[in-house]
């Protein structure tokens, strides 16, 4: 170990990427290092093991709610997302933000039965990301960004095209019947 500059009698060594527990003994001078070893345990950083979402589109879309594991979302505007977040690393608290804006932070709620399961919900109103921020009991925070892309699909207005009669003028008798053919399109269907 190298001596610490400007601090007589102090030595430094930095362990990087410690992957498993270890015991450390220091020896130097006439001390053979037989004292009580320093126990170093390696705690996993808090992380998301699995994110399961219940996706409930607005009623006008006529889409049924779905529940599935996801990493990114493309949903109609106004869709309600109920998130179940399974964590690792003895998470003691968590928050959800929109677009990494601290002003939008809301706490995750711990499940009453399973301590590694957390819940959050949001309504998809704009494209961007939602982000999870986890803190473990030992104070460690998630090392990797927990950012989930969210694409909000705008509702297209219905379109209507008159296919028949054609664009040219049409002459009919006073009691004549004019057949119309209308082409109607909408991303979620037309009811009337």
ZIPETA-V256262 format. One record per helix or strand. SS is the DSSP state (helix for helix, strand for strand). FROM is the first residue (numbers start at 1). TO is the last residue. If there is no record, write none. Layout:
BEGIN
ss=[SS,SS]
from=[FROM,FROM]
to=[TO,TO]
END
This chain:
BEGIN
ss=[strand,strand,strand,strand,strand,strand,strand,helix,strand,strand,strand,strand,strand,strand,strand,strand,strand,strand,strand,strand]
from=[2,11,22,28,31,38,47,59,66,73,80,91,101,109,117,128,141,146,159,181]
to=[3,12,24,28,31,40,56,61,69,76,88,98,107,110,123,136,141,153,164,185]
END
